[in-house]
Amino acid sequence: MIVHAARALAPGDSLPSHEDMLRPDDLYRYVLIIGYNTPKPVPGAGSCIFLHVWRGKDSSTAGCTAIIC
């Protein structure tokens, strides 16, 4: 699920596991909603499949799918 943390959290709360989608390097320039582990999420089964911009032949991902743009 993609949420705006500042709007979703009460003051002082934090997200236990999250990915910063709005980054200065445009890594997540494009978002594709896949609908993984929805509509009834199973705890521990993950929440997103990340598809992002590939940085080049010397880069890797942490289990994501990366494409050349």
CHARMM-style PDB file with segment names, atoms N, HN, CA, C and O in Angstrom:
ATOM      1  N   MET     1       0.844  -1.168   0.000  1.00  0.00      PROA
ATOM      2  CA  MET     1       0.000   0.000   0.000  1.00  0.00      PROA
ATOM      3  C   MET     1       0.891   1.233   0.000  1.00  0.00      PROA
ATOM      4  O   MET     1       1.856   1.306   0.760  1.00  0.00      PROA
ATOM      5  N   ILE     2       0.577   2.178  -0.830  1.00  0.00      PROA
ATOM      6  HN  ILE     2      -0.208   2.119  -1.447  1.00  0.00      PROA
ATOM      7  CA  ILE     2       1.340   3.414  -0.875  1.00  0.00      PROA
ATOM      8  C   ILE     2       0.573   4.478  -0.114  1.00  0.00      PROA
ATOM      9  O   ILE     2      -0.573   4.788  -0.442  1.00  0.00      PROA
ATOM     10  N   VAL     3       1.214   5.037   0.908  1.00  0.00      PROA
ATOM     11  HN  VAL     3       2.144   4.786   1.174  1.00  0.00      PROA
ATOM     12  CA  VAL     3       0.590   6.067   1.723  1.00  0.00      PROA
ATOM     13  C   VAL     3       1.542   7.244   1.872  1.00  0.00      PROA
ATOM     14  O   VAL     3       2.760   7.091   1.775  1.00  0.00      PROA
ATOM     15  N   HSD     4       0.979   8.403   2.106  1.00  0.00      PROA
ATOM     16  HN  HSD     4      -0.010   8.528   2.185  1.00  0.00      PROA
ATOM     17  CA  HSD     4       1.772   9.594   2.412  1.00  0.00      PROA
ATOM     18  C   HSD     4       1.949   9.581   3.930  1.00  0.00      PROA
ATOM     19  O   HSD     4       0.994   9.839   4.663  1.00  0.00      PROA
ATOM     20  N   ALA     5       3.147   9.288   4.406  1.00  0.00      PROA
ATOM     21  HN  ALA     5       3.923   9.078   3.810  1.00  0.00      PROA
ATOM     22  CA  ALA     5       3.393   9.097   5.835  1.00  0.00      PROA
ATOM     23  C   ALA     5       2.947  10.281   6.673  1.00  0.00      PROA
ATOM     24  O   ALA     5       2.384  10.092   7.751  1.00  0.00      PROA
ATOM     25  N   ALA     6       3.186  11.504   6.201  1.00  0.00      PROA
ATOM     26  HN  ALA     6       3.644  11.658   5.326  1.00  0.00      PROA
ATOM     27  CA  ALA     6       2.814  12.681   6.978  1.00  0.00      PROA
ATOM     28  C   ALA     6       1.304  12.773   7.180  1.00  0.00      PROA
ATOM     29  O   ALA     6       0.841  13.355   8.162  1.00  0.00      PROA
ATOM     30  N   ARG     7       0.536  12.198   6.251  1.00  0.00      PROA
ATOM     31  HN  ARG     7       0.912  11.726   5.454  1.00  0.00      PROA
ATOM     32  CA  ARG     7      -0.921  12.241   6.370  1.00  0.00      PROA
ATOM     33  C   ARG     7      -1.477  11.025   7.095  1.00  0.00      PROA
ATOM     34  O   ARG     7      -2.575  11.087   7.648  1.00  0.00      PROA
ATOM     35  N   ALA     8      -0.745   9.928   7.102  1.00  0.00      PROA
ATOM     36  HN  ALA     8       0.147   9.877   6.653  1.00  0.00      PROA
ATOM     37  CA  ALA     8      -1.258   8.671   7.651  1.00  0.00      PROA
ATOM     38  C   ALA     8      -0.913   8.455   9.121  1.00  0.00      PROA
ATOM     39  O   ALA     8      -1.577   7.676   9.805  1.00  0.00      PROA
ATOM     40  N   LEU     9       0.103   9.129   9.605  1.00  0.00      PROA
ATOM     41  HN  LEU     9       0.642   9.762   9.049  1.00  0.00      PROA
ATOM     42  CA  LEU     9       0.584   8.878  10.962  1.00  0.00      PROA
ATOM     43  C   LEU     9       0.175   9.972  11.936  1.00  0.00      PROA
ATOM     44  O   LEU     9       0.051  11.142  11.573  1.00  0.00      PROA
ATOM     45  N   ALA    10      -0.027   9.567  13.167  1.00  0.00      PROA
ATOM     46  HN  ALA    10       0.074   8.617  13.463  1.00  0.00      PROA
ATOM     47  CA  ALA    10      -0.239  10.534  14.244  1.00  0.00      PROA
ATOM     48  C   ALA    10       1.125  11.103  14.636  1.00  0.00      PROA
ATOM     49  O   ALA    10       2.143  10.441  14.432  1.00  0.00      PROA
ATOM     50  N   PRO    11       1.165  12.306  15.189  1.00  0.00      PROA
ATOM     51  CA  PRO    11       2.447  12.883  15.614  1.00  0.00      PROA
ATOM     52  C   PRO    11       3.203  11.926  16.532  1.00  0.00      PROA
ATOM     53  O   PRO    11       2.638  11.400  17.490  1.00  0.00      PROA
ATOM     54  N   GLY    12       4.483  11.705  16.234  1.00  0.00      PROA
ATOM     55  HN  GLY    12       4.942  12.132  15.455  1.00  0.00      PROA
ATOM     56  CA  GLY    12       5.311  10.822  17.046  1.00  0.00      PROA
ATOM     57  C   GLY    12       5.321   9.376  16.569  1.00  0.00      PROA
ATOM     58  O   GLY    12       6.176   8.601  16.996  1.00  0.00      PROA
ATOM     59  N   ASP    13       4.393   8.991  15.694  1.00  0.00      PROA
ATOM     60  HN  ASP    13       3.698   9.621  15.347  1.00  0.00      PROA
ATOM     61  CA  ASP    13       4.366   7.626  15.167  1.00  0.00      PROA
ATOM     62  C   ASP    13       5.450   7.462  14.101  1.00  0.00      PROA
ATOM     63  O   ASP    13       5.941   8.438  13.534  1.00  0.00      PROA
ATOM     64  N   SER    14       5.807   6.215  13.846  1.00  0.00      PROA
ATOM     65  HN  SER    14       5.408   5.422  14.307  1.00  0.00      PROA
ATOM     66  CA  SER    14       6.751   5.926  12.769  1.00  0.00      PROA
ATOM     67  C   SER    14       6.320   4.635  12.072  1.00  0.00      PROA
ATOM     68  O   SER    14       5.604   3.815  12.646  1.00  0.00      PROA
ATOM     69  N   LEU    15       6.762   4.471  10.844  1.00  0.00      PROA
ATOM     70  HN  LEU    15       7.345   5.137  10.378  1.00  0.00      PROA
ATOM     71  CA  LEU    15       6.458   3.259  10.100  1.00  0.00      PROA
ATOM     72  C   LEU    15       7.526   2.214  10.399  1.00  0.00      PROA
ATOM     73  O   LEU    15       8.714   2.510  10.272  1.00  0.00      PROA
ATOM     74  N   PRO    16       7.141   1.003  10.793  1.00  0.00      PROA
ATOM     75  CA  PRO    16       8.134  -0.016  11.133  1.00  0.00      PROA
ATOM     76  C   PRO    16       8.905  -0.515   9.911  1.00  0.00      PROA
ATOM     77  O   PRO    16      10.084  -0.849  10.032  1.00  0.00      PROA
ATOM     78  N   SER    17       8.286  -0.574   8.765  1.00  0.00      PROA
ATOM     79  HN  SER    17       7.328  -0.304   8.666  1.00  0.00      PROA
ATOM     80  CA  SER    17       8.932  -1.035   7.544  1.00  0.00      PROA
ATOM     81  C   SER    17       8.347  -0.233   6.391  1.00  0.00      PROA
ATOM     82  O   SER    17       7.136  -0.245   6.170  1.00  0.00      PROA
ATOM     83  N   HSD    18       9.203   0.460   5.662  1.00  0.00      PROA
ATOM     84  HN  HSD    18      10.187   0.469   5.841  1.00  0.00      PROA
ATOM     85  CA  HSD    18       8.695   1.288   4.578  1.00  0.00      PROA
ATOM     86  C   HSD    18       9.789   1.601   3.568  1.00  0.00      PROA
ATOM     87  O   HSD    18      10.972   1.366   3.816  1.00  0.00      PROA
ATOM     88  N   GLU    19       9.383   2.121   2.459  1.00  0.00      PROA
ATOM     89  HN  GLU    19       8.422   2.312   2.258  1.00  0.00      PROA
ATOM     90  CA  GLU    19      10.287   2.552   1.399  1.00  0.00      PROA
ATOM     91  C   GLU    19       9.957   4.007   1.087  1.00  0.00      PROA
ATOM     92  O   GLU    19       8.789   4.354   0.916  1.00  0.00      PROA
ATOM     93  N   ASP    20      10.973   4.858   1.013  1.00  0.00      PROA
ATOM     94  HN  ASP    20      11.922   4.576   1.152  1.00  0.00      PROA
ATOM     95  CA  ASP    20      10.761   6.253   0.635  1.00  0.00      PROA
ATOM     96  C   ASP    20      10.612   6.310  -0.877  1.00  0.00      PROA
ATOM     97  O   ASP    20      11.570   6.055  -1.606  1.00  0.00      PROA
ATOM     98  N   MET    21       9.419   6.641  -1.350  1.00  0.00      PROA
ATOM     99  HN  MET    21       8.640   6.849  -0.757  1.00  0.00      PROA
ATOM    100  CA  MET    21       9.138   6.640  -2.779  1.00  0.00      PROA
ATOM    101  C   MET    21       9.491   7.969  -3.464  1.00  0.00      PROA
ATOM    102  O   MET    21       9.839   7.982  -4.645  1.00  0.00      PROA
ATOM    103  N   LEU    22       9.405   9.065  -2.741  1.00  0.00      PROA
ATOM    104  HN  LEU    22       9.123   9.055  -1.782  1.00  0.00      PROA
ATOM    105  CA  LEU    22       9.725  10.371  -3.303  1.00  0.00      PROA
ATOM    106  C   LEU    22      11.182  10.677  -2.985  1.00  0.00      PROA
ATOM    107  O   LEU    22      11.511  11.150  -1.897  1.00  0.00      PROA
ATOM    108  N   ARG    23      12.051  10.396  -3.960  1.00  0.00      PROA
ATOM    109  HN  ARG    23      11.783  10.011  -4.844  1.00  0.00      PROA
ATOM    110  CA  ARG    23      13.493  10.515  -3.758  1.00  0.00      PROA
ATOM    111  C   ARG    23      14.079  11.497  -4.769  1.00  0.00      PROA
ATOM    112  O   ARG    23      13.547  11.640  -5.869  1.00  0.00      PROA
ATOM    113  N   PRO    24      15.158  12.168  -4.411  1.00  0.00      PROA
ATOM    114  CA  PRO    24      15.765  13.124  -5.340  1.00  0.00      PROA
ATOM    115  C   PRO    24      16.435  12.455  -6.543  1.00  0.00      PROA
ATOM    116  O   PRO    24      16.693  13.125  -7.543  1.00  0.00      PROA
ATOM    117  N   ASP    25      16.725  11.147  -6.472  1.00  0.00      PROA
ATOM    118  HN  ASP    25      16.516  10.603  -5.659  1.00  0.00      PROA
ATOM    119  CA  ASP    25      17.406  10.476  -7.584  1.00  0.00      PROA
ATOM    120  C   ASP    25      16.443   9.865  -8.607  1.00  0.00      PROA
ATOM    121  O   ASP    25      16.893   9.203  -9.543  1.00  0.00      PROA
ATOM    122  N   ASP    26      15.139  10.067  -8.453  1.00  0.00      PROA
ATOM    123  HN  ASP    26      14.774  10.605  -7.693  1.00  0.00      PROA
ATOM    124  CA  ASP    26      14.128   9.565  -9.386  1.00  0.00      PROA
ATOM    125  C   ASP    26      14.115   8.041  -9.518  1.00  0.00      PROA
ATOM    126  O   ASP    26      13.635   7.525 -10.528  1.00  0.00      PROA
ATOM    127  N   LEU    27      14.625   7.314  -8.534  1.00  0.00      PROA
ATOM    128  HN  LEU    27      15.015   7.734  -7.714  1.00  0.00      PROA
ATOM    129  CA  LEU    27      14.637   5.860  -8.601  1.00  0.00      PROA
ATOM    130  C   LEU    27      13.223   5.305  -8.778  1.00  0.00      PROA
ATOM    131  O   LEU    27      13.021   4.331  -9.502  1.00  0.00      PROA
ATOM    132  N   TYR    28      12.254   5.922  -8.121  1.00  0.00      PROA
ATOM    133  HN  TYR    28      12.418   6.714  -7.532  1.00  0.00      PROA
ATOM    134  CA  TYR    28      10.858   5.496  -8.236  1.00  0.00      PROA
ATOM    135  C   TYR    28      10.048   6.519  -9.028  1.00  0.00      PROA
ATOM    136  O   TYR    28       8.959   6.917  -8.615  1.00  0.00      PROA
ATOM    137  N   ARG    29      10.587   6.935 -10.158  1.00  0.00      PROA
ATOM    138  HN  ARG    29      11.472   6.611 -10.493  1.00  0.00      PROA
ATOM    139  CA  ARG    29       9.931   7.931 -11.000  1.00  0.00      PROA
ATOM    140  C   ARG    29       8.556   7.449 -11.462  1.00  0.00      PROA
ATOM    141  O   ARG    29       7.623   8.242 -11.583  1.00  0.00      PROA
ATOM    142  N   TYR    30       8.438   6.162 -11.716  1.00  0.00      PROA
ATOM    143  HN  TYR    30       9.197   5.518 -11.618  1.00  0.00      PROA
ATOM    144  CA  TYR    30       7.175   5.589 -12.180  1.00  0.00      PROA
ATOM    145  C   TYR    30       6.624   4.637 -11.136  1.00  0.00      PROA
ATOM    146  O   TYR    30       7.389   3.930 -10.479  1.00  0.00      PROA
ATOM    147  N   VAL    31       5.321   4.608 -10.973  1.00  0.00      PROA
ATOM    148  HN  VAL    31       4.700   5.182 -11.506  1.00  0.00      PROA
ATOM    149  CA  VAL    31       4.678   3.700 -10.025  1.00  0.00      PROA
ATOM    150  C   VAL    31       3.661   2.873 -10.793  1.00  0.00      PROA
ATOM    151  O   VAL    31       2.857   3.406 -11.557  1.00  0.00      PROA
ATOM    152  N   LEU    32       3.706   1.586 -10.584  1.00  0.00      PROA
ATOM    153  HN  LEU    32       4.360   1.153  -9.964  1.00  0.00      PROA
ATOM    154  CA  LEU    32       2.774   0.669 -11.205  1.00  0.00      PROA
ATOM    155  C   LEU    32       2.095  -0.111 -10.083  1.00  0.00      PROA
ATOM    156  O   LEU    32       2.755  -0.869  -9.372  1.00  0.00      PROA
ATOM    157  N   ILE    33       0.802   0.064  -9.920  1.00  0.00      PROA
ATOM    158  HN  ILE    33       0.266   0.680 -10.498  1.00  0.00      PROA
ATOM    159  CA  ILE    33       0.073  -0.617  -8.860  1.00  0.00      PROA
ATOM    160  C   ILE    33      -0.225  -2.047  -9.313  1.00  0.00      PROA
ATOM    161  O   ILE    33      -0.900  -2.247 -10.323  1.00  0.00      PROA
ATOM    162  N   ILE    34       0.264  -3.023  -8.588  1.00  0.00      PROA
ATOM    163  HN  ILE    34       0.812  -2.861  -7.767  1.00  0.00      PROA
ATOM    164  CA  ILE    34       0.107  -4.422  -8.952  1.00  0.00      PROA
ATOM    165  C   ILE    34      -0.985  -5.101  -8.128  1.00  0.00      PROA
ATOM    166  O   ILE    34      -1.622  -6.036  -8.612  1.00  0.00      PROA
ATOM    167  N   GLY    35      -1.208  -4.658  -6.916  1.00  0.00      PROA
ATOM    168  HN  GLY    35      -0.690  -3.898  -6.523  1.00  0.00      PROA
ATOM    169  CA  GLY    35      -2.246  -5.243  -6.071  1.00  0.00      PROA
ATOM    170  C   GLY    35      -1.788  -6.521  -5.395  1.00  0.00      PROA
ATOM    171  O   GLY    35      -2.577  -7.453  -5.238  1.00  0.00      PROA
ATOM    172  N   TYR    36      -0.541  -6.581  -4.997  1.00  0.00      PROA
ATOM    173  HN  TYR    36       0.100  -5.824  -5.125  1.00  0.00      PROA
ATOM    174  CA  TYR    36       0.012  -7.744  -4.313  1.00  0.00      PROA
ATOM    175  C   TYR    36      -0.408  -7.748  -2.840  1.00  0.00      PROA
ATOM    176  O   TYR    36      -0.376  -6.709  -2.180  1.00  0.00      PROA
ATOM    177  N   ASN    37      -0.797  -8.902  -2.335  1.00  0.00      PROA
ATOM    178  HN  ASN    37      -0.823  -9.746  -2.870  1.00  0.00      PROA
ATOM    179  CA  ASN    37      -1.201  -9.097  -0.937  1.00  0.00      PROA
ATOM    180  C   ASN    37      -2.369  -8.176  -0.553  1.00  0.00      PROA
ATOM    181  O   ASN    37      -2.373  -7.563   0.515  1.00  0.00      PROA
ATOM    182  N   THR    38      -3.345  -8.097  -1.442  1.00  0.00      PROA
ATOM    183  HN  THR    38      -3.341  -8.595  -2.309  1.00  0.00      PROA
ATOM    184  CA  THR    38      -4.552  -7.316  -1.192  1.00  0.00      PROA
ATOM    185  C   THR    38      -5.757  -8.143  -1.619  1.00  0.00      PROA
ATOM    186  O   THR    38      -5.555  -9.104  -2.361  1.00  0.00      PROA
ATOM    187  N   PRO    39      -6.951  -7.868  -1.230  1.00  0.00      PROA
ATOM    188  CA  PRO    39      -7.397  -6.784  -0.367  1.00  0.00      PROA
ATOM    189  C   PRO    39      -7.292  -7.117   1.116  1.00  0.00      PROA
ATOM    190  O   PRO    39      -7.425  -6.223   1.952  1.00  0.00      PROA
ATOM    191  N   LYS    40      -7.056  -8.381   1.465  1.00  0.00      PROA
ATOM    192  HN  LYS    40      -6.948  -9.108   0.786  1.00  0.00      PROA
ATOM    193  CA  LYS    40      -6.914  -8.759   2.876  1.00  0.00      PROA
ATOM    194  C   LYS    40      -5.457  -9.144   3.117  1.00  0.00      PROA
ATOM    195  O   LYS    40      -5.098 -10.312   2.968  1.00  0.00      PROA
ATOM    196  N   PRO    41      -4.609  -8.177   3.489  1.00  0.00      PROA
ATOM    197  CA  PRO    41      -3.181  -8.437   3.640  1.00  0.00      PROA
ATOM    198  C   PRO    41      -2.868  -9.529   4.661  1.00  0.00      PROA
ATOM    199  O   PRO    41      -3.471  -9.585   5.733  1.00  0.00      PROA
ATOM    200  N   VAL    42      -1.926 -10.388   4.317  1.00  0.00      PROA
ATOM    201  HN  VAL    42      -1.436 -10.343   3.446  1.00  0.00      PROA
ATOM    202  CA  VAL    42      -1.427 -11.430   5.207  1.00  0.00      PROA
ATOM    203  C   VAL    42      -0.160 -10.888   5.863  1.00  0.00      PROA
ATOM    204  O   VAL    42       0.802 -10.577   5.160  1.00  0.00      PROA
ATOM    205  N   PRO    43      -0.131 -10.766   7.197  1.00  0.00      PROA
ATOM    206  CA  PRO    43       1.054 -10.249   7.875  1.00  0.00      PROA
ATOM    207  C   PRO    43       2.306 -11.049   7.510  1.00  0.00      PROA
ATOM    208  O   PRO    43       2.288 -12.280   7.515  1.00  0.00      PROA
ATOM    209  N   GLY    44       3.382 -10.347   7.198  1.00  0.00      PROA
ATOM    210  HN  GLY    44       3.397  -9.347   7.194  1.00  0.00      PROA
ATOM    211  CA  GLY    44       4.646 -10.982   6.864  1.00  0.00      PROA
ATOM    212  C   GLY    44       4.779 -11.383   5.406  1.00  0.00      PROA
ATOM    213  O   GLY    44       5.848 -11.838   4.996  1.00  0.00      PROA
ATOM    214  N   ALA    45       3.723 -11.230   4.604  1.00  0.00      PROA
ATOM    215  HN  ALA    45       2.855 -10.861   4.937  1.00  0.00      PROA
ATOM    216  CA  ALA    45       3.770 -11.627   3.193  1.00  0.00      PROA
ATOM    217  C   ALA    45       4.195 -10.485   2.273  1.00  0.00      PROA
ATOM    218  O   ALA    45       4.194 -10.648   1.053  1.00  0.00      PROA
ATOM    219  N   GLY    46       4.551  -9.353   2.826  1.00  0.00      PROA
ATOM    220  HN  GLY    46       4.552  -9.221   3.817  1.00  0.00      PROA
ATOM    221  CA  GLY    46       4.971  -8.218   2.011  1.00  0.00      PROA
ATOM    222  C   GLY    46       3.797  -7.375   1.576  1.00  0.00      PROA
ATOM    223  O   GLY    46       2.640  -7.762   1.740  1.00  0.00      PROA
ATOM    224  N   SER    47       4.105  -6.217   1.018  1.00  0.00      PROA
ATOM    225  HN  SER    47       5.045  -5.902   0.884  1.00  0.00      PROA
ATOM    226  CA  SER    47       3.042  -5.305   0.621  1.00  0.00      PROA
ATOM    227  C   SER    47       3.213  -4.741  -0.778  1.00  0.00      PROA
ATOM    228  O   SER    47       2.251  -4.227  -1.349  1.00  0.00      PROA
ATOM    229  N   CYS    48       4.400  -4.822  -1.342  1.00  0.00      PROA
ATOM    230  HN  CYS    48       5.182  -5.240  -0.878  1.00  0.00      PROA
ATOM    231  CA  CYS    48       4.645  -4.225  -2.656  1.00  0.00      PROA
ATOM    232  C   CYS    48       5.657  -5.051  -3.444  1.00  0.00      PROA
ATOM    233  O   CYS    48       6.493  -5.757  -2.880  1.00  0.00      PROA
ATOM    234  N   ILE    49       5.553  -4.941  -4.741  1.00  0.00      PROA
ATOM    235  HN  ILE    49       4.873  -4.368  -5.199  1.00  0.00      PROA
ATOM    236  CA  ILE    49       6.582  -5.424  -5.648  1.00  0.00      PROA
ATOM    237  C   ILE    49       7.115  -4.166  -6.304  1.00  0.00      PROA
ATOM    238  O   ILE    49       6.368  -3.456  -6.976  1.00  0.00      PROA
ATOM    239  N   PHE    50       8.393  -3.879  -6.121  1.00  0.00      PROA
ATOM    240  HN  PHE    50       9.000  -4.456  -5.575  1.00  0.00      PROA
ATOM    241  CA  PHE    50       8.952  -2.637  -6.631  1.00  0.00      PROA
ATOM    242  C   PHE    50       9.513  -2.796  -8.035  1.00  0.00      PROA
ATOM    243  O   PHE    50      10.308  -3.697  -8.302  1.00  0.00      PROA
ATOM    244  N   LEU    51       9.095  -1.921  -8.917  1.00  0.00      PROA
ATOM    245  HN  LEU    51       8.449  -1.189  -8.701  1.00  0.00      PROA
ATOM    246  CA  LEU    51       9.595  -1.813 -10.280  1.00  0.00      PROA
ATOM    247  C   LEU    51      10.188  -0.420 -10.366  1.00  0.00      PROA
ATOM    248  O   LEU    51       9.467   0.571 -10.257  1.00  0.00      PROA
ATOM    249  N   HSD    52      11.495  -0.338 -10.562  1.00  0.00      PROA
ATOM    250  HN  HSD    52      12.081  -1.144 -10.651  1.00  0.00      PROA
ATOM    251  CA  HSD    52      12.091   0.992 -10.579  1.00  0.00      PROA
ATOM    252  C   HSD    52      13.150   1.144 -11.653  1.00  0.00      PROA
ATOM    253  O   HSD    52      13.486   0.189 -12.353  1.00  0.00      PROA
ATOM    254  N   VAL    53      13.664   2.341 -11.774  1.00  0.00      PROA
ATOM    255  HN  VAL    53      13.390   3.117 -11.206  1.00  0.00      PROA
ATOM    256  CA  VAL    53      14.655   2.688 -12.782  1.00  0.00      PROA
ATOM    257  C   VAL    53      15.975   1.980 -12.456  1.00  0.00      PROA
ATOM    258  O   VAL    53      16.449   2.016 -11.320  1.00  0.00      PROA
ATOM    259  N   TRP    54      16.558   1.335 -13.474  1.00  0.00      PROA
ATOM    260  HN  TRP    54      16.173   1.305 -14.397  1.00  0.00      PROA
ATOM    261  CA  TRP    54      17.843   0.655 -13.312  1.00  0.00      PROA
ATOM    262  C   TRP    54      18.954   1.681 -13.408  1.00  0.00      PROA
ATOM    263  O   TRP    54      18.959   2.508 -14.320  1.00  0.00      PROA
ATOM    264  N   ARG    55      19.878   1.637 -12.496  1.00  0.00      PROA
ATOM    265  HN  ARG    55      19.874   0.965 -11.755  1.00  0.00      PROA
ATOM    266  CA  ARG    55      20.954   2.624 -12.459  1.00  0.00      PROA
ATOM    267  C   ARG    55      22.109   2.287 -13.393  1.00  0.00      PROA
ATOM    268  O   ARG    55      22.918   3.160 -13.705  1.00  0.00      PROA
ATOM    269  N   GLY    56      22.202   1.040 -13.845  1.00  0.00      PROA
ATOM    270  HN  GLY    56      21.544   0.330 -13.592  1.00  0.00      PROA
ATOM    271  CA  GLY    56      23.277   0.670 -14.759  1.00  0.00      PROA
ATOM    272  C   GLY    56      23.861  -0.691 -14.448  1.00  0.00      PROA
ATOM    273  O   GLY    56      23.476  -1.343 -13.477  1.00  0.00      PROA
ATOM    274  N   LYS    57      24.811  -1.120 -15.298  1.00  0.00      PROA
ATOM    275  HN  LYS    57      25.124  -0.591 -16.087  1.00  0.00      PROA
ATOM    276  CA  LYS    57      25.346  -2.472 -15.221  1.00  0.00      PROA
ATOM    277  C   LYS    57      26.057  -2.795 -13.908  1.00  0.00      PROA
ATOM    278  O   LYS    57      26.195  -3.970 -13.567  1.00  0.00      PROA
ATOM    279  N   ASP    58      26.500  -1.814 -13.183  1.00  0.00      PROA
ATOM    280  HN  ASP    58      26.388  -0.859 -13.460  1.00  0.00      PROA
ATOM    281  CA  ASP    58      27.193  -2.049 -11.918  1.00  0.00      PROA
ATOM    282  C   ASP    58      26.276  -1.920 -10.710  1.00  0.00      PROA
ATOM    283  O   ASP    58      26.749  -1.871  -9.575  1.00  0.00      PROA
ATOM    284  N   SER    59      24.960  -1.865 -10.946  1.00  0.00      PROA
ATOM    285  HN  SER    59      24.576  -1.904 -11.869  1.00  0.00      PROA
ATOM    286  CA  SER    59      24.027  -1.729  -9.829  1.00  0.00      PROA
ATOM    287  C   SER    59      23.200  -3.003  -9.668  1.00  0.00      PROA
ATOM    288  O   SER    59      23.085  -3.813 -10.588  1.00  0.00      PROA
ATOM    289  N   SER    60      22.640  -3.152  -8.502  1.00  0.00      PROA
ATOM    290  HN  SER    60      22.733  -2.494  -7.755  1.00  0.00      PROA
ATOM    291  CA  SER    60      21.791  -4.304  -8.227  1.00  0.00      PROA
ATOM    292  C   SER    60      20.549  -3.818  -7.469  1.00  0.00      PROA
ATOM    293  O   SER    60      20.442  -2.641  -7.125  1.00  0.00      PROA
ATOM    294  N   THR    61      19.626  -4.732  -7.218  1.00  0.00      PROA
ATOM    295  HN  THR    61      19.713  -5.688  -7.498  1.00  0.00      PROA
ATOM    296  CA  THR    61      18.447  -4.385  -6.438  1.00  0.00      PROA
ATOM    297  C   THR    61      18.369  -5.317  -5.240  1.00  0.00      PROA
ATOM    298  O   THR    61      19.116  -6.293  -5.156  1.00  0.00      PROA
ATOM    299  N   ALA    62      17.480  -5.023  -4.329  1.00  0.00      PROA
ATOM    300  HN  ALA    62      16.874  -4.231  -4.397  1.00  0.00      PROA
ATOM    301  CA  ALA    62      17.260  -5.871  -3.152  1.00  0.00      PROA
ATOM    302  C   ALA    62      15.986  -6.686  -3.363  1.00  0.00      PROA
ATOM    303  O   ALA    62      15.087  -6.685  -2.521  1.00  0.00      PROA
ATOM    304  N   GLY    63      15.923  -7.381  -4.501  1.00  0.00      PROA
ATOM    305  HN  GLY    63      16.653  -7.381  -5.184  1.00  0.00      PROA
ATOM    306  CA  GLY    63      14.737  -8.190  -4.791  1.00  0.00      PROA
ATOM    307  C   GLY    63      13.703  -7.482  -5.645  1.00  0.00      PROA
ATOM    308  O   GLY    63      12.620  -8.016  -5.886  1.00  0.00      PROA
ATOM    309  N   CYS    64      14.030  -6.290  -6.101  1.00  0.00      PROA
ATOM    310  HN  CYS    64      14.910  -5.856  -5.906  1.00  0.00      PROA
ATOM    311  CA  CYS    64      13.106  -5.515  -6.939  1.00  0.00      PROA
ATOM    312  C   CYS    64      13.298  -5.893  -8.409  1.00  0.00      PROA
ATOM    313  O   CYS    64      14.181  -6.679  -8.751  1.00  0.00      PROA
ATOM    314  N   THR    65      12.474  -5.331  -9.248  1.00  0.00      PROA
ATOM    315  HN  THR    65      11.756  -4.693  -8.970  1.00  0.00      PROA
ATOM    316  CA  THR    65      12.626  -5.429 -10.696  1.00  0.00      PROA
ATOM    317  C   THR    65      12.992  -4.051 -11.193  1.00  0.00      PROA
ATOM    318  O   THR    65      12.297  -3.082 -10.885  1.00  0.00      PROA
ATOM    319  N   ALA    66      14.072  -3.936 -11.962  1.00  0.00      PROA
ATOM    320  HN  ALA    66      14.636  -4.722 -12.213  1.00  0.00      PROA
ATOM    321  CA  ALA    66      14.533  -2.642 -12.434  1.00  0.00      PROA
ATOM    322  C   ALA    66      14.557  -2.624 -13.963  1.00  0.00      PROA
ATOM    323  O   ALA    66      14.881  -3.630 -14.595  1.00  0.00      PROA
ATOM    324  N   ILE    67      14.212  -1.472 -14.556  1.00  0.00      PROA
ATOM    325  HN  ILE    67      13.950  -0.655 -14.042  1.00  0.00      PROA
ATOM    326  CA  ILE    67      14.158  -1.323 -15.993  1.00  0.00      PROA
ATOM    327  C   ILE    67      14.973  -0.111 -16.432  1.00  0.00      PROA
ATOM    328  O   ILE    67      15.197   0.814 -15.651  1.00  0.00      PROA
ATOM    329  N   ILE    68      15.411  -0.125 -17.686  1.00  0.00      PROA
ATOM    330  HN  ILE    68      15.229  -0.876 -18.320  1.00  0.00      PROA
ATOM    331  CA  ILE    68      16.120   1.015 -18.262  1.00  0.00      PROA
ATOM    332  C   ILE    68      15.072   1.977 -18.802  1.00  0.00      PROA
ATOM    333  O   ILE    68      14.152   1.565 -19.509  1.00  0.00      PROA
ATOM    334  N   CYS    69      15.208   3.248 -18.473  1.00  0.00      PROA
ATOM    335  HN  CYS    69      15.955   3.582 -17.898  1.00  0.00      PROA
ATOM    336  CA  CYS    69      14.268   4.265 -18.973  1.00  0.00      PROA
ATOM    337  C   CYS    69      14.995   5.271 -19.827  1.00  0.00      PROA
ATOM    338  OT1 CYS    69      14.380   6.206 -20.340  1.00  0.00      PROA
TER     339      CYS     69
END
